[in-house]
């Protein structure tokens, strides 16, 4: 049995995820986010990923990429005319905005070009997953 989410359900999921993401990205401190990255590092180590790949900067980059993938994936499903190029650009703009806010308005946070790169890569990744599934389906 095949189940497809309705446009309404996709819009609700995207709105909820985006709100949670905004709270996480614009929180005054990054303690919870760092704990999440540490958890991901522990998980990757426990499944046998070599330690050289699970050092904190790499895990944080991976976390920053993964965190934006659902936005572009859900958005690609909701707005079928948007392409992976569109979502890559949207992710870049969103990430840049978040980093500017963090750098200018949140003294306990640190703006980072690496985060913009990772978030942009995540935007690309989520949209590509949907594009590949559509091609195969």
N, C-alpha and C positions, 0 to 999 in steps of 0.2 A: 504494500500500500504506500502510495506516494503522498506526501503532505507538503504543500507549498504555503508559506506564510503570505497572508494578504498584505497589500500595500499598507493598510492601517496598522497591522502588527509590526511590519518593518519600521514604519515611522515611529511607533511607540518605542520599540527597542532602540532605535537610533537616538531618540530624544533622551531616554533614560541613561543609555551608555554615555552619551555626550555630556549630560549633566554630572554624572559621577566622575567622568574624566576631567571636566572643568574644575570640580572641587579638588581632585587630586593634584592637578597641574598648577592650580592657583592657590593652593594651601600655603599658609605663611611659612611653614617649615617642610622639610623633605624627609622627616624621620620615618613615616609610614612607607613612603616609596622606597627608601633605602632598605627597610626590612623586607619588602616584597622582592627586591632585587637579590638580597641575600638568600631568601627562600628559594628563588629560581636557581641561584648558584648551587645551593645544597642539592636541589632536585637533579640538576644536570650532572653533578658529581656522583650522586647515588645511582644514576642509570649508566654510569661508566664513561662519561665524557672526560677526557684527560684534563688534569688540573690546569695545564697551560691555556686551555680554552675557557676556563671558568673563573679567571681572575676578575676582580670587582669591576674594572673599567669595561671589560668586554661584556660582562653580564648586565651592567647598567645600559650599555649601548643596545644590547638585545632587548632588554626590558622596554626601552624607549621606542624601539621599532615595533615590538608586539603591541604596545598600548594603543597605537593608532590604527592598527590593522582592522579592528572591528568597525571603525567609523567608515573607512573607505569600502569595506566589504558590504556593510549594510547599505551605505549610500549607493553603491553600484547596483545592488539589487533593487533598491527603491527607485532610482532614476537610471533606467537602462541606457539612456542615450549618453550618459557620461562615460568617458573612456578612462583607461589607466593613466593617460597623460593628464587629464583633468584632475583626477584624484591626487596625483603626485604634486601638481601645482597647488591644489587646495591644502594638502598636508604641509607643504613648505610655508604657505602663508600663515596657516594656523600655528605651526611650530614657531615661526618667527615672531608672531604676535605674543605667544605665551612667553617666550624667552625675553622679549622686551619688557613685558609686564613684570616678570620675575626680576629682571635686572634693575628696573627703575622703581618699582613699587613694593617689592618684597625683600627687605634687607637680610632676611635669614636664608634666602634662596640665592643661587648662583646661576646666572645666564650662561648658556654654553652653546657654541657652534656645533659641537658634537651632538647635542640633543636635537638640534634642528635637522642635522643630517640623518640621525636615527629615525626621528619622527617622519621625515620625508620618505625614507626607505620603507617605513611601515605603511604609509599611505599608498605607496606603490604596491607593496606586497598584498595588502588586502584587496585592492582592485584587480591585481593580476590573478589572484586565486579565483575570483568570480569570473574573470574573462576566460580562464582556462576551463573552468567547469562548464561555462556556456558553450565553448567550442567543442567540448567532448560530448555534450548533451544534445 
